[in-house]
Amino acid sequence: LGVLDELLKAIWHAFTALDVDKSGKVSKSQLKVQDNFDRVDFNRMCWTLCARKNLNRNHLLISDEDAFKIWCIFNFLSEDRYPLVIVTEEIEYFLRKLTEAMGGSWIEEKFEDYKGQLSSKQQCLTVWELIELVGMGHFSKGMDRQTLSMGINEVFQELILDVLKQGYMMKKGHKRKNWTERWFLLRPSSISYYVSEDLAEKKGDILLDGNCCVESLPDKEGKKCLFFVKCSDKSFEISASDKKKKQEWIQAIQTCISLLKVGRPAPHREARQKRRDLRQKQQAEQEQLELRMRELQTANENKQRELEAMRKKLEEAAANSAEEERRRLQTQNELEDLYRAEMEKEKMVRLQMEEQVAQKSSELEQYLQRVRELEDMYHRLEEALEDERQARQDEETVRKLQARLLEEEAAKHSELEQIHLRQQQAISQTQAEKEELERERLAKEDALRSAMQQLQQLEIERQEALEQYEEVMKKLKDAANNTKSWKDKVARHEGLIRLIQPGSKGPQKITNWGPAAFTETELSLREKDWQERKNRPTQTQ
């Protein structure tokens, strides 16, 4: 699958170069179909198609062959997504390998500075940028072109040709049993040996599998640093140049055998896959973290919106509460103003009633004054009548007339008593009306605290009370007129009434009912009762 991906990447480069109008289509006349090609030849063909268009050879310190090898290394290390790019981690891996192959030392700070410059390019390079980076000698300063070319070739052989180790060693022949120097190439499943390092003449292959083994041999036949590779059908004795090389080859061959046993790929391919898996895992974790951050941000925004909505609701509730409080205070103030207005109105009505009562009391006082004047007049009339009675006591005709007048006086006296009773009833009714009005006023004060309807009802009752009061006053006026009419009648006949009245000659009090109608004790009681009724409305108010 990995080889197929690399071939697809090479094909992508070729098709991209042939797709001149960027339509994603290539004419059949531009393609050549070649049978029985190997991977290197196929890559070289695709390289030829795309290099003519994209490779800028100016100022490059490397040959086209080295550029082709870097192009193949790019396809091996690049990400499996299009357009193809190589990330900084793979760039560092390649440059480290190249520096080690050239025998140089890796400078971490220099690459970190370069990586910082790549931040604007999203930490990746295209194949042509990578060729320019290596070809311009940014990370190979102090190295000549041949060393750089050898380093690129060594990395190419390891990563592309799967050459895990190579070098000259002595091999013992199977037929002649002689020792011959050969150039050995170790791949994951085989060890090839050539006449020389130019690989022009291949002498044979040692096929490796899980049943093979490699072991060290003691020195013999004048050869040192010996080891042998045992396969299912043959065994190969090999002599390294020194103990270090011997140990490196044994360890490398044993690693290949161990990988074949478990079916694992070459170390550099497995390491590449691990790096990709780690990047994918980190990218997935990063995407998961970003998703979680977006979810948290969304949740935070939702919470902020909820808090904002709650704050607005609280503000609206506070505003509504303030508005309700303002309305309540306004209603309370209006009710208080209305209550004060009604109280002022009631106070004015009470003052008017007090004025009216005072006026009626004044009128009543005047009336009593007139009564007293009338009583004085009666006293004077009584004296005159007494003189006249003495003068006419002998006249019989006058006695008859006096008898008739006495009957009329008795009738009038009875009429006066009825008028007096009606007057007393009217006065009592007026007092009861005052008490009723006072009770109604108290009831209206209580009703003012509860509702306007009771105030209206109280106003109606007050109007009825006023009408009743006016009716009573009218009755009092009628009674006063009747009393006045009776006084006129009495005044015309007073002389005759007293002529036949027996009794002492001393002064006597005269009332509406005539002289001596009441005793001194009765008059005192009546005057005291009248004075109490007069003061009671004032105290109530």
Secondary structure in CASP SS format (residue, H / E / C, confidence):
PFRMAT SS
TARGET T0000
AUTHOR 0000-0000-0000
METHOD secondary structure of the structure
MODEL  1
L C 1.00
G H 1.00
V H 1.00
L H 1.00
D H 1.00
E H 1.00
L H 1.00
L H 1.00
K H 1.00
A H 1.00
I H 1.00
W H 1.00
H H 1.00
A H 1.00
F H 1.00
T H 1.00
A H 1.00
L H 1.00
D C 1.00
V C 1.00
D C 1.00
K C 1.00
S C 1.00
G C 1.00
K C 1.00
V C 1.00
S C 1.00
K H 1.00
S H 1.00
Q H 1.00
L C 1.00
K C 1.00
V C 1.00
Q C 1.00
D C 1.00
N C 1.00
F C 1.00
D C 1.00
R H 1.00
V H 1.00
D H 1.00
F H 1.00
N H 1.00
R H 1.00
M H 1.00
C H 1.00
W H 1.00
T H 1.00
L H 1.00
C H 1.00
A H 1.00
R H 1.00
K H 1.00
N H 1.00
L C 1.00
N C 1.00
R C 1.00
N C 1.00
H C 1.00
L C 1.00
L C 1.00
I C 1.00
S C 1.00
D H 1.00
E H 1.00
D H 1.00
A H 1.00
F H 1.00
K H 1.00
I H 1.00
W H 1.00
C H 1.00
I H 1.00
F H 1.00
N H 1.00
F H 1.00
L H 1.00
S C 1.00
E C 1.00
D C 1.00
R C 1.00
Y C 1.00
P C 1.00
L C 1.00
V C 1.00
I E 1.00
V E 1.00
T H 1.00
E H 1.00
E H 1.00
I H 1.00
E H 1.00
Y H 1.00
F H 1.00
L H 1.00
R H 1.00
K H 1.00
L H 1.00
T H 1.00
E H 1.00
A H 1.00
M C 1.00
G C 1.00
G C 1.00
S C 1.00
W C 1.00
I C 1.00
E H 1.00
E H 1.00
K H 1.00
F H 1.00
E H 1.00
D H 1.00
Y H 1.00
K H 1.00
G H 1.00
Q H 1.00
L H 1.00
S H 1.00
S H 1.00
K H 1.00
Q C 1.00
Q C 1.00
C E 1.00
L E 1.00
T C 1.00
V H 1.00
W H 1.00
E H 1.00
L H 1.00
I H 1.00
E H 1.00
L H 1.00
V H 1.00
G H 1.00
M C 1.00
G C 1.00
H C 1.00
F C 1.00
S C 1.00
K C 1.00
G C 1.00
M C 1.00
D C 1.00
R H 1.00
Q H 1.00
T H 1.00
L H 1.00
S H 1.00
M H 1.00
G H 1.00
I H 1.00
N H 1.00
E H 1.00
V H 1.00
F H 1.00
Q H 1.00
E H 1.00
L H 1.00
I C 1.00
L C 1.00
D C 1.00
V C 1.00
L C 1.00
K E 1.00
Q E 1.00
G E 1.00
Y E 1.00
M E 1.00
M E 1.00
K E 1.00
K E 1.00
G C 1.00
H C 1.00
K C 1.00
R C 1.00
K C 1.00
N C 1.00
W E 1.00
T E 1.00
E E 1.00
R E 1.00
W E 1.00
F E 1.00
L E 1.00
L E 1.00
R E 1.00
P C 1.00
S C 1.00
S E 1.00
I E 1.00
S E 1.00
Y E 1.00
Y E 1.00
V C 1.00
S C 1.00
E C 1.00
D C 1.00
L C 1.00
A C 1.00
E C 1.00
K E 1.00
K E 1.00
G E 1.00
D E 1.00
I E 1.00
L E 1.00
L C 1.00
D C 1.00
G C 1.00
N C 1.00
C C 1.00
C E 1.00
V E 1.00
E E 1.00
S E 1.00
L E 1.00
P C 1.00
D C 1.00
K E 1.00
E C 1.00
G C 1.00
K E 1.00
K C 1.00
C C 1.00
L E 1.00
F E 1.00
F E 1.00
V E 1.00
K E 1.00
C C 1.00
S C 1.00
D C 1.00
K C 1.00
S E 1.00
F E 1.00
E E 1.00
I E 1.00
S E 1.00
A C 1.00
S C 1.00
D C 1.00
K H 1.00
K H 1.00
K H 1.00
K H 1.00
Q H 1.00
E H 1.00
W H 1.00
I H 1.00
Q H 1.00
A H 1.00
I H 1.00
Q H 1.00
T H 1.00
C H 1.00
I H 1.00
S H 1.00
L H 1.00
L H 1.00
K H 1.00
V H 1.00
G C 1.00
R C 1.00
P C 1.00
A C 1.00
P H 1.00
H H 1.00
R H 1.00
E H 1.00
A H 1.00
R H 1.00
Q H 1.00
K H 1.00
R H 1.00
R H 1.00
D H 1.00
L H 1.00
R H 1.00
Q H 1.00
K H 1.00
Q H 1.00
Q H 1.00
A H 1.00
E H 1.00
Q H 1.00
E H 1.00
Q H 1.00
L H 1.00
E H 1.00
L H 1.00
R H 1.00
M H 1.00
R H 1.00
E H 1.00
L H 1.00
Q H 1.00
T H 1.00
A H 1.00
N H 1.00
E H 1.00
N H 1.00
K H 1.00
Q H 1.00
R H 1.00
E H 1.00
L H 1.00
E H 1.00
A H 1.00
M H 1.00
R H 1.00
K H 1.00
K H 1.00
L H 1.00
E H 1.00
E H 1.00
A H 1.00
A H 1.00
A H 1.00
N H 1.00
S H 1.00
A H 1.00
E H 1.00
E H 1.00
E H 1.00
R H 1.00
R H 1.00
R H 1.00
L H 1.00
Q H 1.00
T H 1.00
Q H 1.00
N H 1.00
E H 1.00
L H 1.00
E H 1.00
D H 1.00
L H 1.00
Y H 1.00
R H 1.00
A H 1.00
E H 1.00
M H 1.00
E H 1.00
K H 1.00
E H 1.00
K H 1.00
M H 1.00
V H 1.00
R H 1.00
L H 1.00
Q H 1.00
M H 1.00
E H 1.00
E H 1.00
Q H 1.00
V H 1.00
A H 1.00
Q H 1.00
K H 1.00
S H 1.00
S H 1.00
E H 1.00
L H 1.00
E H 1.00
Q H 1.00
Y H 1.00
L H 1.00
Q H 1.00
R H 1.00
V H 1.00
R H 1.00
E H 1.00
L H 1.00
E H 1.00
D H 1.00
M H 1.00
Y H 1.00
H H 1.00
R H 1.00
L H 1.00
E H 1.00
E H 1.00
A H 1.00
L H 1.00
E H 1.00
D H 1.00
E H 1.00
R H 1.00
Q H 1.00
A H 1.00
R C 1.00
Q C 1.00
D C 1.00
E C 1.00
E H 1.00
T H 1.00
V H 1.00
R H 1.00
K H 1.00
L H 1.00
Q H 1.00
A H 1.00
R H 1.00
L H 1.00
L H 1.00
E H 1.00
E H 1.00
E H 1.00
A H 1.00
A H 1.00
K H 1.00
H H 1.00
S H 1.00
E H 1.00
L H 1.00
E H 1.00
Q H 1.00
I H 1.00
H H 1.00
L H 1.00
R H 1.00
Q H 1.00
Q H 1.00
Q H 1.00
A H 1.00
I H 1.00
S H 1.00
Q H 1.00
T H 1.00
Q H 1.00
A H 1.00
E H 1.00
K H 1.00
E H 1.00
E H 1.00
L H 1.00
E H 1.00
R H 1.00
E H 1.00
R H 1.00
L H 1.00
A H 1.00
K H 1.00
E H 1.00
D H 1.00
A H 1.00
L H 1.00
R H 1.00
S H 1.00
A C 1.00
M H 1.00
Q H 1.00
Q H 1.00
L H 1.00
Q H 1.00
Q H 1.00
L H 1.00
E H 1.00
I H 1.00
E H 1.00
R H 1.00
Q H 1.00
E H 1.00
A H 1.00
L H 1.00
E H 1.00
Q H 1.00
Y H 1.00
E H 1.00
E H 1.00
V H 1.00
M H 1.00
K H 1.00
K H 1.00
L H 1.00
K H 1.00
D H 1.00
A H 1.00
A H 1.00
N H 1.00
N H 1.00
T H 1.00
K H 1.00
S H 1.00
W H 1.00
K H 1.00
D H 1.00
K H 1.00
V H 1.00
A H 1.00
R H 1.00
H H 1.00
E H 1.00
G H 1.00
L H 1.00
I H 1.00
R H 1.00
L H 1.00
I C 1.00
Q C 1.00
P C 1.00
G C 1.00
S C 1.00
K C 1.00
G C 1.00
P C 1.00
Q C 1.00
K C 1.00
I E 1.00
T E 1.00
N C 1.00
W C 1.00
G E 1.00
P E 1.00
A C 1.00
A C 1.00
F C 1.00
T C 1.00
E H 1.00
T H 1.00
E H 1.00
L H 1.00
S H 1.00
L H 1.00
R H 1.00
E H 1.00
K H 1.00
D H 1.00
W H 1.00
Q H 1.00
E H 1.00
R H 1.00
K H 1.00
N H 1.00
R H 1.00
P H 1.00
T H 1.00
Q H 1.00
T H 1.00
Q C 1.00
END
